[in-house]
């Protein structure tokens, strides 16, 4: 495991990812000219900060909770053509390391989707700590990455008559 001591003013312990104040979202090219944006309504996770400041992250996403604002599309993405949510109901992330990257960090880990696990790197921005509103301190982070859906067995081809594809390969 590659680790780096994080000098951010965050207290050691376990910080629960708050689904009320968090989003697991994505976008993908659609019809070669636009972006479909979506999110997952159900997810959970935690950030555990060691005494030396080193964080580790674990998260679980219910893939059947996808919401792109189009019920027909969401049902298709839940199907075996894409997520096969009935067979593989969750996607997971488990960190394997963290390293500084200027003012931000790179969080490495194993991401599992549709039964396939691949290493990924997420750009991690630490947004600070706030005393909160009576329930204890809160910390803010933003993590982004780009994956190729085909790396996770989502290899449906939907070609367009004039060239190109309905759904792009890269998911942000």
Secondary structure, DSSP 4 states (H G I P E B T S, - for coil): -B-----SS--SEEEE--TTS--EEEEEEETTTEEEEEEES-EEEEEEE-TTS-EEEEEEEEGGGEE-S-HHHHHHHHSTTTT-TTT--EEEEEEEEEEEETTEEEEEEEEEETTEEEEEEEEEEEEEEE--SSS--EEEEEEE--EEGGGGT-----B-TTSSBSEEEEE-
